[in-house]
Amino acid sequence: MDIDARRKADPEHWKLASAIRVLAMDAVEAANSGHPGMPMGMADVATVLFRNHLKFDASAPNWFDRDRFVLSAGHGSMLIYALLHLTGYEQMSLEQIRNFRQWGAITAGHPEYGHVEGVETTTGPLGQGIATSVGMAMAEEAMRAEFGPELCDHRTWVIAGDGCLMEGISQEAVGLAGAQGLGRLIVLWDNNDITIDGRVSLSDRTDQLARFAASGWRVLSCDGHDAADIDRALTEAAQDDGRPVLVSCKTIIGFGAPTRADSAKAHGSPLGADEIAATRKAYGWDGVAFEIPEDIAADWRAIGAKGAGARKAWNARVDALTGDSRAEFSRRIGDDVNPQLAPAIAALKQQTVDAKPKVATRKASENVLEVLNPHMPENFGGSADLTGSNNTKTSDQGIFNAENRLGRYIHYGIREHGMAAAMNGIWLHGGFRPYGGTFMCFTDYARGAMRLSALMGLPVVYVMTHDSIGLGEDGPTHQPVEHLAICRATPNTLTLRPCDQIETAEAWEIALSQKSTPSVLALSRQNLPLLREEGSGENLTAKGAYVLREASAAPAVVLMATGSEVEIAVAAREALEQGGTPTRVVSVPSMELFRAQSADYRREVLPENSVRIAVEAAIRQPWDWLLLGERGREEKSDFVGMTGFGASAPAPTLYKEFGITPEAVVEKVRALL
Amino acid sequence: MDIDARRKADPEHWKLASAIRVLAMDAVEAANSGHPGMPMGMADVATVLFRNHLKFDASAPNWFDRDRFVLSAGHGSMLIYALLHLTGYEQMSLEQIRNFRQWGAITAGHPEYGHVEGVETTTGPLGQGIATSVGMAMAEEAMRAEFGPELCDHRTWVIAGDGCLMEGISQEAVGLAGAQGLGRLIVLWDNNDITIDGRVSLSDRTDQLARFAASGWRVLSCDGHDAADIDRALTEAAQDDGRPVLVSCKTIIGFGAPTRADSAKAHGSPLGADEIAATRKAYGWDGVAFEIPEDIAADWRAIGAKGAGARKAWNARVDALTGDSRAEFSRRIGDDVNPQLAPAIAALKQQTVDAKPKVATRKASENVLEVLNPHMPENFGGSADLTGSNNTKTSDQGIFNAENRLGRYIHYGIREHGMAAAMNGIWLHGGFRPYGGTFMCFTDYARGAMRLSALMGLPVVYVMTHDSIGLGEDGPTHQPVEHLAICRATPNTLTLRPCDQIETAEAWEIALSQKSTPSVLALSRQNLPLLREEGSGENLTAKGAYVLREASAAPAVVLMATGSEVEIAVAAREALEQGGTPTRVVSVPSMELFRAQSADYRREVLPENSVRIAVEAAIRQPWDWLLLGERGREEKSDFVGMTGFGASAPAPTLYKEFGITPEAVVEKVRALL
């Protein structure tokens, strides 16, 4: 069907969709930067979705029971900005659209969560949206099971492009969603056959429908420029039969642009004045840039308001709740910190001081979770197929799957990246605090989504065990050496490396109290003694660094260490003190938290004129500021740690061979004194 | 068929396979660590492969035209160690097997390339092997096309498990191999239905055969414990019909272990003495641990020797080559540095000084490659669907695909991780120097394979463009801030951030001269002026840091900068010098290379008593050693850069808003003076 025939076939739909297209063209042109082709190609699908299917109320962007809409192909950001503007989201003024991609505008190049209401998650790095949406859909199933469909009953709609589907993370999402039977998850594939380099066939010949079907998805197709056909497909997709749904929407990128449509040239740059004029003509669209005729604007606003009734009915149901269930539901969707967290941690710390357990911090972490989880129904755990190694599952947790939506533990499979993205989605949906485990070394696999946790400010918890050469025989492929540096280098990320069960409990208290920062718990495989002698006091881990063992006199030496190396520092201190050298041990569970302390406190912990040694079985890079800065001195400091990759051997051998021992510390101190 | 029936059905095969199984059990038991279940499950398949199909000669592990064998399920390392030992690889003595996972042994926990002949690539991080093998198979096609099947004519065989197939990187590999039509790539799937957490169905319900078929693979199945059926499937798989092949081998993990077979308990820990005794009985195997009866040992050695004839015939064909083709083939498979590299770079530098181009370093990189590629047929380029942005394709390069195996440019698709792993595979195969591009920010996606480049010591080149907030409007999802720190934190990785076309040419010269270190070229999106005034001299980039602009007198101030910020430092110097402050500018294209210089040189470049400011549009972490150490002082140094994520706006606005300007540098200097 040619463009004129389409225009005439459904003039009302055509006008609505054209409004999206012209706004996308105009905004990209004004910014002289951006991606017009995708919004132009998917405007028909998005129009049908928002008009006939998506449950939302533009006047209440954060209504909990709204359908979630995820633009996984985030470069098409003008699609969602146009939709938010047209349907009447208050924030999304025409001024914002005009300022697309400019400093201070909420209309960032790619949609950013937290900058703009109606954007459910940050997208742009391809594949993240589809993988995050899996977490949203799992959270929806879990909340529905827990609180009933009266309070939670919605779908997750995703628009994804070929780029999303080629990224490996998409397979992790597809596999996980299929296994979990997420029947309310619907992915609309912008099947336009174009990538930046040209035709998809340059790099892929995958039959996506067959691929998704192979992982247990229901697959549908439609003509992505035929409103009736789109509506048919979405209607069918919305029937939950226990399988997630892929809808192939056959579209033309840059639809209607005479010389650029159906070509990579429509993808990532402005069309130019001439092409825009010609395209507008093809659309039958008059007027100046950014102008939307009032009748079309009114129709769009009506679409934005149509969910108000459903929202009010939902509000009434919430208002009708009584007592505990109302309070709990409000707390949960408000993401409030659980009031039982602090007392539970305090009690556990006291018990720990009494029991003096010598356990790996991964086991200590399990001990903490065993205490917390029964009190914290919002904790939603999981592991990327290392449950017994990460110690992430507690005895009270059932398995979350299609048969048991009340389970609170997810077998994510061997999918670190998909897990991290799903955790982001679980938090974004609301109702839960997700945590998930893998080996510290495999933060490498999850990096893309971990960065988005930080960028979006989502307080998810990464339980990263086997955090050094201390994992031993598995060897350098599994031994992190640069990963603490990587986590510490990432903005808005709390890296916590506790040294014993008390610090582990404190680290969990910190992580589960965060409101806008993800945490990485770096935990040992090997057993560690209890080093904290007092458990009743404040959360010392929250200071980032503190004096764990005081020197017998004014400290000539300060030994700094984290996690499994604090034990080594304590042993070195013994030897130094016996040799008459007053030596302080400072435990540094979190550099980020220490940096946030007052300069006075930092100076108190790290006095200026002492010798400083840092001990960590990892590379030195993040330690330089504490060794050389904060009034440390190059000629009076040194580092005991790793300078390269590890090796395969039992852990005690590795520590000895790589020279991370009390003896090595003592030797370096003596060389400096 | 029960185990007795299988044993009787083919007693000779049974003995050969049992030898693998008992060695795996015994070695894991002796180490008290390791993974016995996978080698026990895949011993039958491996035996048939090595006995009847794999082209190799144990006496010549590095014979170029051998089939490549990749154990993607690297935790089953005892499978390959047993095979290497039994077939007579000299290095793999019984002593090494006995010392499995011990310090100094070549039998590391996971197979490590470079530690042991016969291990074609390091595996262990799941999915890497299958993705690396795609590169090997592409390199084989390319070498065969270039030098003919007389010199290059072999297959790539991979053993992969469910873990490999669940990892996202596997989809990137599957999609790329399917699109490329790699008919000599054969993946043997250890279809044992078990992951660490339990049955595969806990987390996946993917029909793998359908999934692979959807991406253009040929799919076969066999009973993985029936030698005849395995042989049938492998024979069929070895027929190249232009599609890569997946063979589902239905196996039982821990095959034969009475209480642990077909369970996650067979996966990752020693079986224990009792279970081993019972298993040996089931196998009909007598003798003490590690003992192989001489008849079986002899049969295995014969298998190891059967390829000698083919190898000698190949040697004769190579010897028969004459003149240039012989020299070129030898140079190429020897991975020698191209003798034309240095003169080509020298000429380009001289031209650059004359022409004074103001170009983005990504464009400068293209200019360099345009000069080099016609002289360097070993250069094998590509991009993860950002060809026009990464500027990675030169005009002489054809597209490498199923129709044109002489093309030297790969459209990798939107698959950063798969690209990086394939680059590793291309290098490992031999004959080529791969380089590949994406945005610097998406090193995140490629991290897993980039770490293996470093760990294996493969001099591949990552062309990472759009390396800072300088990319502008795409916003924080696309703006690296921590990624330079990440690359610099990774052992054995050269991070090169050139400031203009001269440094870019020098960086390429360095990268293409490496023998055992990968390089990351961090390149700007935005145009940069030519700052180097002299092009005839030595490669100054190779010093890591050098004086780019000398101070008018003894330097009171030293400004250090990299890449696009060197221009800012130079402008700040102008202002400071005009104000009477003698100011030196030090360009720091590579911290790793600077660290490798003599202390004298470093002191010369960074004098002790001057004020130091570093300027880089990224986080500070890697700069502390140059600001605070090497006799720098906290009270006389400062940093101008990023402290968090970027934002979406035009680049000049971002530099101004984030305070990375000459004025900000001058202000900080004045505050310190």
Interface residues (C-beta under 8 A of the other chain):
Chain A: A31 S33 G34 G74 R101 Q102 W103 G104 A105 A108 G109 H110 E112 T122 T123 G124 P125 L126 D162 G163 M166 E167 G168 I169 S170 Q171 E172 G175 L176 G178 A179 T195 I196 D197 G198 S201 L202 S203 D204 R205 T206 D207 Q208 A210 R211 A213 A214 S215 G216 S383 D385 L386 T387 G388 S389 I399 N401 H411 Y412 G413 I414 R415 E416 H417 G418 C441 F442 D444 Y445 R447 G448 R451 L452 A454 L455 G472 E473 D474 G475 P476 T477 H478 V481 E482 A485 I486 R488 A489 T490 P491 N492 I619 Q621 P622 D624 W625 L627 L628 G629 E630 R631 G632 E634 T643 G644 F645 A647 S648 A649 P650 T653 L654 E657
Chain B: A31 S33 G34 G74 R101 Q102 W103 G104 A105 A108 G109 H110 E112 T122 T123 G124 P125 L126 D162 G163 M166 E167 G168 I169 S170 Q171 E172 G175 L176 G178 A179 T195 I196 D197 G198 S201 L202 S203 D204 R205 T206 D207 Q208 A210 R211 A213 A214 S215 G216 S383 D385 L386 T387 G388 S389 I399 N401 H411 Y412 G413 I414 R415 E416 H417 G418 C441 F442 D444 Y445 R447 G448 R451 L452 A454 L455 G472 E473 D474 G475 P476 T477 H478 V481 E482 A485 I486 R488 A489 T490 P491 N492 I619 Q621 P622 D624 W625 L627 L628 G629 E630 R631 G632 E634 T643 G644 F645 A647 S648 A649 P650 T653 L654 E657
